Amino acid sequence: MTASLRFLADAAPAAPAVPAARTGTALRTAAVEVRYPNGTQALQATSLVFEPGRFTVLLGASGAGKSTLLRCLNGLVRPTAGTVSVDGIGELRSAAALQQHRRSTGMVFQQHHLIGRLSVLSNVLMGRLGYHSSWATLRPWSRSEKESALAAIERVGLLDRALDRADELSGGQQQRVGVARALVQQPRVLLADEPVASLDPATAEHLLSLMQRICRSDGLTAVVSLHQVELARRHADRIVGLKGGAVVFDGAPSALGSQAVLELYGPAGT
Ligand code: ADP
């Protein structure tokens, strides 16, 4: 860490230490179905287990149900049938269970949702907000929170940009800030909805490699949606292929042959 960044971390009074790094926790869907109010059956009865330390890619064409499944996994969409549960928390039904799960779930989005005029560091610190009651957010960030944020920024290779405005960074760098913001939560679960959709191919490779490396080293449960077959083949530990809201493939990338790809991306009913 450079001297100026160390000064920044020293600027606020000491506060309770940030919890130690945590490993992943399993997510389970049991016969989960989603029918939206307009009648669209986005997910058919789906039973899956997502294990810690595994980088699972949800693969499928647009409209296949990837986002809907991800949103069930973080409790943003309530299944119309079936249950989603998290080891150590239980079924995601009560407000308390949902809050506990969301605190330990880092989200990375297609659009990074950064505040452009704020620094990289300030954006990453936003990831800590879930840990505080609303009144507590009015106080300055503690030294340990700033240190955690700088450590997360260092992990995504942007420490030298920590004090720059977020909107001065390239698209790929901004997406890495989004990853750092998720990491500063010290999540057990990392969910990402098409995180590379707006990146060029080389930047997409780099971001996925980074996310995969971090998830493996921290033992996180990672579920990432993609629509590019080759990216999924190169980066996934496991591919769950969706079509028309149903799981049509579940296995290792090496098992995803051309027939399975045809089934995933061919016309409905093939
Ligand atoms: P994917 O992420 O694979 O593109 P989605 O989960 O977004 O797929 O969508 C699955 C299906 O559900 C699509 O037919 C889509 O149009 C529909 N859908 C998604 N969100 C909603 C919603 N909020 N209300 C109604 N239909 C939706």
py3Dmol code that shows the C-alpha trace and the ligand (Angstrom):
import py3Dmol

protein = """\
ATOM      1  CA  MET A   1       0.000   0.000   0.000  1.00  0.00           C
ATOM      2  CA  THR A   2       1.427   3.433  -0.871  1.00  0.00           C
ATOM      3  CA  ALA A   3       2.128   6.024   1.832  1.00  0.00           C
ATOM      4  CA  SER A   4      -0.808   8.245   0.780  1.00  0.00           C
ATOM      5  CA  LEU A   5      -3.231   5.313   0.871  1.00  0.00           C
ATOM      6  CA  ARG A   6      -1.884   4.242   4.251  1.00  0.00           C
ATOM      7  CA  PHE A   7      -2.542   7.756   5.513  1.00  0.00           C
ATOM      8  CA  LEU A   8      -6.085   7.477   4.233  1.00  0.00           C
ATOM      9  CA  ALA A   9      -6.597   4.215   6.079  1.00  0.00           C
ATOM     10  CA  ASP A  10      -5.199   5.834   9.238  1.00  0.00           C
ATOM     11  CA  ALA A  11      -7.448   8.879   9.026  1.00  0.00           C
ATOM     12  CA  ALA A  12     -10.469   7.569  10.935  1.00  0.00           C
ATOM     13  CA  PRO A  13     -10.572   6.315  14.515  1.00  0.00           C
ATOM     14  CA  ALA A  14     -10.228   2.574  15.067  1.00  0.00           C
ATOM     15  CA  ALA A  15     -13.488   0.602  15.094  1.00  0.00           C
ATOM     16  CA  PRO A  16     -14.384  -3.039  15.667  1.00  0.00           C
ATOM     17  CA  ALA A  17     -12.338  -5.226  13.346  1.00  0.00           C
ATOM     18  CA  VAL A  18     -13.924  -6.397  10.118  1.00  0.00           C
ATOM     19  CA  PRO A  19     -14.883 -10.071  10.411  1.00  0.00           C
ATOM     20  CA  ALA A  20     -12.237 -12.521   9.216  1.00  0.00           C
ATOM     21  CA  ALA A  21     -12.491 -13.895   5.691  1.00  0.00           C
ATOM     22  CA  ARG A  22     -15.229 -16.520   5.422  1.00  0.00           C
ATOM     23  CA  THR A  23     -15.614 -19.527   3.228  1.00  0.00           C
ATOM     24  CA  GLY A  24     -18.598 -20.376   1.096  1.00  0.00           C
ATOM     25  CA  THR A  25     -21.911 -21.901   1.987  1.00  0.00           C
ATOM     26  CA  ALA A  26     -24.118 -24.172  -0.117  1.00  0.00           C
ATOM     27  CA  LEU A  27     -27.251 -22.866  -1.830  1.00  0.00           C
ATOM     28  CA  ARG A  28     -30.086 -25.252  -2.617  1.00  0.00           C
ATOM     29  CA  THR A  29     -33.161 -24.955  -4.790  1.00  0.00           C
ATOM     30  CA  ALA A  30     -35.851 -27.597  -4.328  1.00  0.00           C
ATOM     31  CA  ALA A  31     -38.481 -27.790  -7.076  1.00  0.00           C
ATOM     32  CA  VAL A  32     -38.300 -24.013  -7.507  1.00  0.00           C
ATOM     33  CA  GLU A  33     -40.725 -22.583 -10.050  1.00  0.00           C
ATOM     34  CA  VAL A  34     -41.274 -18.971 -11.030  1.00  0.00           C
ATOM     35  CA  ARG A  35     -44.322 -17.686 -12.842  1.00  0.00           C
ATOM     36  CA  TYR A  36     -44.396 -13.917 -13.184  1.00  0.00           C
ATOM     37  CA  PRO A  37     -47.670 -12.035 -12.628  1.00  0.00           C
ATOM     38  CA  ASN A  38     -48.087 -11.641 -16.415  1.00  0.00           C
ATOM     39  CA  GLY A  39     -48.273 -15.437 -16.690  1.00  0.00           C
ATOM     40  CA  THR A  40     -44.730 -16.076 -18.029  1.00  0.00           C
ATOM     41  CA  GLN A  41     -43.353 -19.339 -16.662  1.00  0.00           C
ATOM     42  CA  ALA A  42     -39.714 -18.212 -16.342  1.00  0.00           C
ATOM     43  CA  LEU A  43     -38.483 -21.212 -14.352  1.00  0.00           C
ATOM     44  CA  GLN A  44     -39.808 -24.752 -14.344  1.00  0.00           C
ATOM     45  CA  ALA A  45     -39.369 -27.017 -11.303  1.00  0.00           C
ATOM     46  CA  THR A  46     -35.639 -26.719 -10.660  1.00  0.00           C
ATOM     47  CA  SER A  47     -33.654 -28.591  -8.016  1.00  0.00           C
ATOM     48  CA  LEU A  48     -29.967 -27.730  -7.807  1.00  0.00           C
ATOM     49  CA  VAL A  49     -27.213 -27.553  -5.209  1.00  0.00           C
ATOM     50  CA  PHE A  50     -24.491 -24.926  -5.570  1.00  0.00           C
ATOM     51  CA  GLU A  51     -21.456 -25.910  -3.570  1.00  0.00           C
ATOM     52  CA  PRO A  52     -18.749 -23.810  -1.929  1.00  0.00           C
ATOM     53  CA  GLY A  53     -15.534 -23.348  -3.881  1.00  0.00           C
ATOM     54  CA  ARG A  54     -17.217 -24.056  -7.218  1.00  0.00           C
ATOM     55  CA  PHE A  55     -17.541 -21.580 -10.042  1.00  0.00           C
ATOM     56  CA  THR A  56     -20.849 -22.474 -11.659  1.00  0.00           C
ATOM     57  CA  VAL A  57     -21.900 -20.848 -14.915  1.00  0.00           C
ATOM     58  CA  LEU A  58     -25.582 -20.601 -15.824  1.00  0.00           C
ATOM     59  CA  LEU A  59     -25.510 -20.807 -19.601  1.00  0.00           C
ATOM     60  CA  GLY A  60     -28.323 -20.157 -22.022  1.00  0.00           C
ATOM     61  CA  ALA A  61     -29.806 -17.856 -24.609  1.00  0.00           C
ATOM     62  CA  SER A  62     -31.589 -14.655 -23.728  1.00  0.00           C
ATOM     63  CA  GLY A  63     -34.871 -15.450 -21.973  1.00  0.00           C
ATOM     64  CA  ALA A  64     -33.709 -18.895 -20.819  1.00  0.00           C
ATOM     65  CA  GLY A  65     -34.314 -18.030 -17.155  1.00  0.00           C
ATOM     66  CA  LYS A  66     -30.761 -17.320 -15.927  1.00  0.00           C
ATOM     67  CA  SER A  67     -31.549 -13.973 -14.273  1.00  0.00           C
ATOM     68  CA  THR A  68     -34.694 -15.353 -12.729  1.00  0.00           C
ATOM     69  CA  LEU A  69     -32.762 -18.228 -11.150  1.00  0.00           C
ATOM     70  CA  LEU A  70     -30.072 -15.827  -9.883  1.00  0.00           C
ATOM     71  CA  ARG A  71     -32.742 -13.562  -8.432  1.00  0.00           C
ATOM     72  CA  CYS A  72     -34.276 -16.530  -6.634  1.00  0.00           C
ATOM     73  CA  LEU A  73     -30.828 -17.311  -5.215  1.00  0.00           C
ATOM     74  CA  ASN A  74     -30.539 -13.866  -3.649  1.00  0.00           C
ATOM     75  CA  GLY A  75     -34.184 -13.656  -2.623  1.00  0.00           C
ATOM     76  CA  LEU A  76     -35.149 -10.833  -4.988  1.00  0.00           C
ATOM     77  CA  VAL A  77     -37.704 -13.087  -6.652  1.00  0.00           C
ATOM     78  CA  ARG A  78     -39.924 -15.298  -4.520  1.00  0.00           C
ATOM     79  CA  PRO A  79     -40.562 -18.685  -6.130  1.00  0.00           C
ATOM     80  CA  THR A  80     -44.191 -19.432  -6.892  1.00  0.00           C
ATOM     81  CA  ALA A  81     -43.454 -23.030  -5.848  1.00  0.00           C
ATOM     82  CA  GLY A  82     -40.575 -24.820  -4.153  1.00  0.00           C
ATOM     83  CA  THR A  83     -37.942 -23.504  -1.772  1.00  0.00           C
ATOM     84  CA  VAL A  84     -34.530 -21.864  -1.807  1.00  0.00           C
ATOM     85  CA  SER A  85     -32.359 -22.577   1.214  1.00  0.00           C
ATOM     86  CA  VAL A  86     -28.890 -21.690   2.391  1.00  0.00           C
ATOM     87  CA  ASP A  87     -26.798 -23.901   4.636  1.00  0.00           C
ATOM     88  CA  GLY A  88     -26.473 -22.263   8.046  1.00  0.00           C
ATOM     89  CA  ILE A  89     -29.489 -20.007   7.438  1.00  0.00           C
ATOM     90  CA  GLY A  90     -32.290 -22.285   6.269  1.00  0.00           C
ATOM     91  CA  GLU A  91     -35.138 -21.494   3.908  1.00  0.00           C
ATOM     92  CA  LEU A  92     -35.235 -17.979   2.493  1.00  0.00           C
ATOM     93  CA  ARG A  93     -38.698 -17.147   3.750  1.00  0.00           C
ATOM     94  CA  SER A  94     -38.497 -14.792   6.716  1.00  0.00           C
ATOM     95  CA  ALA A  95     -37.213 -11.233   6.470  1.00  0.00           C
ATOM     96  CA  ALA A  96     -34.467 -12.148   8.963  1.00  0.00           C
ATOM     97  CA  ALA A  97     -33.257 -15.080   6.830  1.00  0.00           C
ATOM     98  CA  LEU A  98     -33.263 -12.918   3.706  1.00  0.00           C
ATOM     99  CA  GLN A  99     -31.325 -10.151   5.435  1.00  0.00           C
ATOM    100  CA  GLN A 100     -28.734 -12.579   6.780  1.00  0.00           C
ATOM    101  CA  HIS A 101     -28.319 -14.163   3.346  1.00  0.00           C
ATOM    102  CA  ARG A 102     -28.040 -10.840   1.497  1.00  0.00           C
ATOM    103  CA  ARG A 103     -25.366  -9.633   3.888  1.00  0.00           C
ATOM    104  CA  SER A 104     -23.215 -12.588   3.001  1.00  0.00           C
ATOM    105  CA  THR A 105     -23.955 -12.452  -0.734  1.00  0.00           C
ATOM    106  CA  GLY A 106     -21.886 -10.291  -3.066  1.00  0.00           C
ATOM    107  CA  MET A 107     -23.600  -9.271  -6.301  1.00  0.00           C
ATOM    108  CA  VAL A 108     -21.917  -8.268  -9.548  1.00  0.00           C
ATOM    109  CA  PHE A 109     -24.163  -6.859 -12.249  1.00  0.00           C
ATOM    110  CA  GLN A 110     -23.972  -6.364 -16.004  1.00  0.00           C
ATOM    111  CA  GLN A 111     -23.962  -2.616 -15.399  1.00  0.00           C
ATOM    112  CA  HIS A 112     -21.668  -1.980 -12.484  1.00  0.00           C
ATOM    113  CA  HIS A 113     -23.930   0.650 -10.833  1.00  0.00           C
ATOM    114  CA  LEU A 114     -20.995   2.743  -9.621  1.00  0.00           C
ATOM    115  CA  ILE A 115     -21.353   6.374  -8.625  1.00  0.00           C
ATOM    116  CA  GLY A 116     -19.141   7.989 -11.240  1.00  0.00           C
ATOM    117  CA  ARG A 117     -18.242  11.156  -9.363  1.00  0.00           C
ATOM    118  CA  LEU A 118     -17.103   9.235  -6.284  1.00  0.00           C
ATOM    119  CA  SER A 119     -13.677   7.657  -5.937  1.00  0.00           C
ATOM    120  CA  VAL A 120     -13.033   3.971  -6.477  1.00  0.00           C
ATOM    121  CA  LEU A 121     -12.463   3.675  -2.718  1.00  0.00           C
ATOM    122  CA  SER A 122     -15.797   5.325  -1.832  1.00  0.00           C
ATOM    123  CA  ASN A 123     -17.635   3.084  -4.264  1.00  0.00           C
ATOM    124  CA  VAL A 124     -16.049  -0.018  -2.788  1.00  0.00           C
ATOM    125  CA  LEU A 125     -16.873   1.123   0.749  1.00  0.00           C
ATOM    126  CA  MET A 126     -20.550   1.131  -0.301  1.00  0.00           C
ATOM    127  CA  GLY A 127     -20.282  -2.652  -0.124  1.00  0.00           C
ATOM    128  CA  ARG A 128     -20.005  -2.316   3.667  1.00  0.00           C
ATOM    129  CA  LEU A 129     -23.368  -0.565   4.023  1.00  0.00           C
ATOM    130  CA  GLY A 130     -25.253  -3.802   4.572  1.00  0.00           C
ATOM    131  CA  TYR A 131     -23.363  -4.261   7.823  1.00  0.00           C
ATOM    132  CA  HIS A 132     -24.676  -1.103   9.436  1.00  0.00           C
ATOM    133  CA  SER A 133     -27.937   0.164  10.805  1.00  0.00           C
ATOM    134  CA  SER A 134     -29.044   3.316   9.012  1.00  0.00           C
ATOM    135  CA  TRP A 135     -27.870   5.725  11.735  1.00  0.00           C
ATOM    136  CA  ALA A 136     -24.431   4.131  11.729  1.00  0.00           C
ATOM    137  CA  THR A 137     -23.942   5.001   8.066  1.00  0.00           C
ATOM    138  CA  LEU A 138     -23.822   8.683   9.027  1.00  0.00           C
ATOM    139  CA  ARG A 139     -20.488   8.260  10.803  1.00  0.00           C
ATOM    140  CA  PRO A 140     -17.171   8.255   8.940  1.00  0.00           C
ATOM    141  CA  TRP A 141     -15.780   4.982   7.675  1.00  0.00           C
ATOM    142  CA  SER A 142     -13.529   3.316  10.216  1.00  0.00           C
ATOM    143  CA  ARG A 143      -9.866   2.640   9.621  1.00  0.00           C
ATOM    144  CA  SER A 144     -10.440  -1.099   9.426  1.00  0.00           C
ATOM    145  CA  GLU A 145     -13.225  -0.614   6.860  1.00  0.00           C
ATOM    146  CA  LYS A 146     -10.918   1.514   4.724  1.00  0.00           C
ATOM    147  CA  GLU A 147      -8.177  -1.072   5.053  1.00  0.00           C
ATOM    148  CA  SER A 148     -10.594  -3.812   3.975  1.00  0.00           C
ATOM    149  CA  ALA A 149     -11.706  -1.733   1.007  1.00  0.00           C
ATOM    150  CA  LEU A 150      -8.118  -1.037  -0.045  1.00  0.00           C
ATOM    151  CA  ALA A 151      -7.283  -4.728   0.301  1.00  0.00           C
ATOM    152  CA  ALA A 152     -10.237  -5.603  -1.958  1.00  0.00           C
ATOM    153  CA  ILE A 153      -9.133  -2.959  -4.477  1.00  0.00           C
ATOM    154  CA  GLU A 154      -5.630  -4.419  -4.392  1.00  0.00           C
ATOM    155  CA  ARG A 155      -7.019  -7.901  -5.108  1.00  0.00           C
ATOM    156  CA  VAL A 156      -8.611  -6.664  -8.321  1.00  0.00           C
ATOM    157  CA  GLY A 157      -5.373  -4.924  -9.312  1.00  0.00           C
ATOM    158  CA  LEU A 158      -6.539  -1.319  -8.991  1.00  0.00           C
ATOM    159  CA  LEU A 159      -4.757  -0.036  -5.902  1.00  0.00           C
ATOM    160  CA  ASP A 160      -3.024   2.699  -7.891  1.00  0.00           C
ATOM    161  CA  ARG A 161      -6.473   3.969  -8.995  1.00  0.00           C
ATOM    162  CA  ALA A 162      -8.118   3.887  -5.535  1.00  0.00           C
ATOM    163  CA  LEU A 163      -8.445   7.659  -5.247  1.00  0.00           C
ATOM    164  CA  ASP A 164      -9.476   8.301  -8.853  1.00  0.00           C
ATOM    165  CA  ARG A 165     -13.062   9.057  -9.801  1.00  0.00           C
ATOM    166  CA  ALA A 166     -14.848   5.876 -10.855  1.00  0.00           C
ATOM    167  CA  ASP A 167     -15.941   7.442 -14.155  1.00  0.00           C
ATOM    168  CA  GLU A 168     -12.291   7.938 -15.158  1.00  0.00           C
ATOM    169  CA  LEU A 169     -11.819   4.157 -15.377  1.00  0.00           C
ATOM    170  CA  SER A 170     -12.378   1.918 -18.411  1.00  0.00           C
ATOM    171  CA  GLY A 171     -15.417  -0.375 -18.552  1.00  0.00           C
ATOM    172  CA  GLY A 172     -13.353  -3.403 -17.539  1.00  0.00           C
ATOM    173  CA  GLN A 173     -11.751  -1.533 -14.652  1.00  0.00           C
ATOM    174  CA  GLN A 174     -15.165  -0.320 -13.475  1.00  0.00           C
ATOM    175  CA  GLN A 175     -16.387  -3.899 -13.514  1.00  0.00           C
ATOM    176  CA  ARG A 176     -13.374  -4.852 -11.360  1.00  0.00           C
ATOM    177  CA  VAL A 177     -14.435  -2.123  -8.914  1.00  0.00           C
ATOM    178  CA  GLY A 178     -17.832  -3.862  -8.846  1.00  0.00           C
ATOM    179  CA  VAL A 179     -16.065  -7.102  -7.911  1.00  0.00           C
ATOM    180  CA  ALA A 180     -14.081  -5.317  -5.164  1.00  0.00           C
ATOM    181  CA  ARG A 181     -17.312  -3.817  -3.822  1.00  0.00           C
ATOM    182  CA  ALA A 182     -18.777  -7.323  -3.615  1.00  0.00           C
ATOM    183  CA  LEU A 183     -15.614  -8.680  -1.933  1.00  0.00           C
ATOM    184  CA  VAL A 184     -15.510  -6.021   0.778  1.00  0.00           C
ATOM    185  CA  GLN A 185     -18.737  -7.525   2.075  1.00  0.00           C
ATOM    186  CA  GLN A 186     -16.676 -10.627   2.848  1.00  0.00           C
ATOM    187  CA  PRO A 187     -19.300 -12.737   1.153  1.00  0.00           C
ATOM    188  CA  ARG A 188     -19.862 -16.459   1.323  1.00  0.00           C
ATOM    189  CA  VAL A 189     -21.710 -16.370  -1.976  1.00  0.00           C
ATOM    190  CA  LEU A 190     -20.928 -14.450  -5.158  1.00  0.00           C
ATOM    191  CA  LEU A 191     -23.704 -14.046  -7.718  1.00  0.00           C
ATOM    192  CA  ALA A 192     -23.084 -12.327 -11.036  1.00  0.00           C
ATOM    193  CA  ASP A 193     -25.660 -11.640 -13.742  1.00  0.00           C
ATOM    194  CA  GLU A 194     -23.965 -11.381 -17.154  1.00  0.00           C
ATOM    195  CA  PRO A 195     -20.944  -9.566 -15.667  1.00  0.00           C
ATOM    196  CA  VAL A 196     -19.061  -9.469 -18.980  1.00  0.00           C
ATOM    197  CA  ALA A 197     -21.928  -8.708 -21.353  1.00  0.00           C
ATOM    198  CA  SER A 198     -20.708  -5.189 -22.097  1.00  0.00           C
ATOM    199  CA  LEU A 199     -16.958  -5.944 -22.206  1.00  0.00           C
ATOM    200  CA  ASP A 200     -14.713  -6.707 -25.171  1.00  0.00           C
ATOM    201  CA  PRO A 201     -13.541 -10.345 -25.435  1.00  0.00           C
ATOM    202  CA  ALA A 202     -10.060  -9.853 -23.918  1.00  0.00           C
ATOM    203  CA  THR A 203     -11.412  -7.815 -20.998  1.00  0.00           C
ATOM    204  CA  ALA A 204     -14.167 -10.387 -20.468  1.00  0.00           C
ATOM    205  CA  GLU A 205     -11.562 -13.184 -20.243  1.00  0.00           C
ATOM    206  CA  HIS A 206      -9.555 -11.177 -17.746  1.00  0.00           C
ATOM    207  CA  LEU A 207     -12.533 -10.394 -15.524  1.00  0.00           C
ATOM    208  CA  LEU A 208     -13.777 -13.994 -15.475  1.00  0.00           C
ATOM    209  CA  SER A 209     -10.280 -15.319 -14.693  1.00  0.00           C
ATOM    210  CA  LEU A 210     -10.042 -12.868 -11.826  1.00  0.00           C
ATOM    211  CA  MET A 211     -13.458 -13.799 -10.419  1.00  0.00           C
ATOM    212  CA  GLN A 212     -12.751 -17.506 -10.786  1.00  0.00           C
ATOM    213  CA  ARG A 213      -9.363 -17.201  -9.061  1.00  0.00           C
ATOM    214  CA  ILE A 214     -10.818 -15.260  -6.138  1.00  0.00           C
ATOM    215  CA  CYS A 215     -13.755 -17.637  -5.731  1.00  0.00           C
ATOM    216  CA  ARG A 216     -11.482 -20.654  -5.711  1.00  0.00           C
ATOM    217  CA  SER A 217      -8.960 -19.201  -3.300  1.00  0.00           C
ATOM    218  CA  ASP A 218     -11.668 -17.964  -0.898  1.00  0.00           C
ATOM    219  CA  GLY A 219     -13.839 -21.070  -1.329  1.00  0.00           C
ATOM    220  CA  LEU A 220     -16.844 -18.936  -2.296  1.00  0.00           C
ATOM    221  CA  THR A 221     -20.015 -20.346  -3.789  1.00  0.00           C
ATOM    222  CA  ALA A 222     -20.090 -18.611  -7.164  1.00  0.00           C
ATOM    223  CA  VAL A 223     -22.978 -18.612  -9.625  1.00  0.00           C
ATOM    224  CA  VAL A 224     -22.437 -16.539 -12.753  1.00  0.00           C
ATOM    225  CA  SER A 225     -24.696 -16.221 -15.780  1.00  0.00           C
ATOM    226  CA  LEU A 226     -23.207 -16.021 -19.265  1.00  0.00           C
ATOM    227  CA  HIS A 227     -24.504 -16.517 -22.766  1.00  0.00           C
ATOM    228  CA  GLN A 228     -21.133 -17.190 -24.450  1.00  0.00           C
ATOM    229  CA  VAL A 229     -20.392 -20.916 -24.687  1.00  0.00           C
ATOM    230  CA  GLU A 230     -16.618 -20.594 -25.084  1.00  0.00           C
ATOM    231  CA  LEU A 231     -16.263 -18.325 -22.057  1.00  0.00           C
ATOM    232  CA  ALA A 232     -18.281 -20.806 -20.004  1.00  0.00           C
ATOM    233  CA  ARG A 233     -16.145 -23.706 -21.233  1.00  0.00           C
ATOM    234  CA  ARG A 234     -12.929 -21.932 -20.302  1.00  0.00           C
ATOM    235  CA  HIS A 235     -13.894 -20.627 -16.890  1.00  0.00           C
ATOM    236  CA  ALA A 236     -16.601 -22.785 -15.325  1.00  0.00           C
ATOM    237  CA  ASP A 237     -16.084 -25.670 -12.927  1.00  0.00           C
ATOM    238  CA  ARG A 238     -19.662 -26.657 -13.687  1.00  0.00           C
ATOM    239  CA  ILE A 239     -22.122 -25.549 -16.347  1.00  0.00           C
ATOM    240  CA  VAL A 240     -25.865 -25.498 -15.776  1.00  0.00           C
ATOM    241  CA  GLY A 241     -27.542 -25.046 -19.151  1.00  0.00           C
ATOM    242  CA  LEU A 242     -31.009 -23.505 -19.183  1.00  0.00           C
ATOM    243  CA  LYS A 243     -33.546 -23.411 -21.955  1.00  0.00           C
ATOM    244  CA  GLY A 244     -37.131 -22.214 -21.670  1.00  0.00           C
ATOM    245  CA  GLY A 245     -36.774 -22.124 -17.891  1.00  0.00           C
ATOM    246  CA  ALA A 246     -35.665 -25.759 -17.626  1.00  0.00           C
ATOM    247  CA  VAL A 247     -32.272 -27.274 -16.849  1.00  0.00           C
ATOM    248  CA  VAL A 248     -31.221 -29.140 -20.011  1.00  0.00           C
ATOM    249  CA  PHE A 249     -27.554 -29.654 -19.116  1.00  0.00           C
ATOM    250  CA  ASP A 250     -25.705 -29.981 -15.823  1.00  0.00           C
ATOM    251  CA  GLY A 251     -22.105 -31.089 -15.859  1.00  0.00           C
ATOM    252  CA  ALA A 252     -18.431 -30.359 -16.341  1.00  0.00           C
ATOM    253  CA  PRO A 253     -17.434 -28.035 -19.207  1.00  0.00           C
ATOM    254  CA  SER A 254     -15.691 -30.977 -20.908  1.00  0.00           C
ATOM    255  CA  ALA A 255     -19.042 -32.775 -21.110  1.00  0.00           C
ATOM    256  CA  LEU A 256     -20.727 -29.920 -22.990  1.00  0.00           C
ATOM    257  CA  GLY A 257     -20.521 -31.298 -26.521  1.00  0.00           C
ATOM    258  CA  SER A 258     -21.813 -29.803 -29.746  1.00  0.00           C
ATOM    259  CA  GLN A 259     -25.125 -31.677 -29.414  1.00  0.00           C
ATOM    260  CA  ALA A 260     -25.730 -30.151 -25.988  1.00  0.00           C
ATOM    261  CA  VAL A 261     -24.877 -26.683 -27.348  1.00  0.00           C
ATOM    262  CA  LEU A 262     -27.304 -27.219 -30.207  1.00  0.00           C
ATOM    263  CA  GLU A 263     -29.974 -28.186 -27.721  1.00  0.00           C
ATOM    264  CA  LEU A 264     -29.280 -25.092 -25.627  1.00  0.00           C
ATOM    265  CA  TYR A 265     -29.302 -22.610 -28.461  1.00  0.00           C
ATOM    266  CA  GLY A 266     -31.476 -24.307 -31.087  1.00  0.00           C
ATOM    267  CA  PRO A 267     -35.109 -23.395 -31.662  1.00  0.00           C
ATOM    268  CA  ALA A 268     -37.521 -24.077 -28.797  1.00  0.00           C
ATOM    269  CA  GLY A 269     -38.600 -27.697 -28.663  1.00  0.00           C
ATOM    270  CA  THR A 270     -35.440 -29.071 -30.314  1.00  0.00           C
TER     271      THR A 270
END
"""
ligand_1 = """\
27
ADP
P -32.312 -14.676 -19.061
O -31.634 -14.091 -17.877
O -31.821 -16.054 -19.394
O -32.274 -13.761 -20.255
P -34.796 -14.129 -17.679
O -34.783 -14.847 -16.394
O -34.486 -12.677 -17.673
O -33.856 -14.893 -18.716
O -36.223 -14.295 -18.351
C -36.904 -15.544 -18.433
C -38.293 -15.283 -18.974
O -39.040 -14.530 -18.035
C -38.311 -14.478 -20.271
O -39.384 -14.934 -21.051
C -38.578 -13.069 -19.792
O -39.204 -12.305 -20.770
C -39.480 -13.307 -18.595
N -39.357 -12.288 -17.540
C -38.212 -11.916 -16.912
N -38.476 -11.006 -15.960
C -39.812 -10.804 -15.994
C -40.705 -9.972 -15.249
N -40.283 -9.176 -14.268
N -42.023 -10.023 -15.549
C -42.467 -10.828 -16.532
N -41.700 -11.637 -17.266
C -40.376 -11.632 -17.005
"""
view = py3Dmol.view(width=600, height=400)
view.addModel(protein, "pdb")
view.setStyle({"model": 0}, {"cartoon": {"style": "trace"}})
view.addModel(ligand_1, "xyz")
view.setStyle({"model": 1}, {"stick": {}})
view.zoomTo()
view.show()
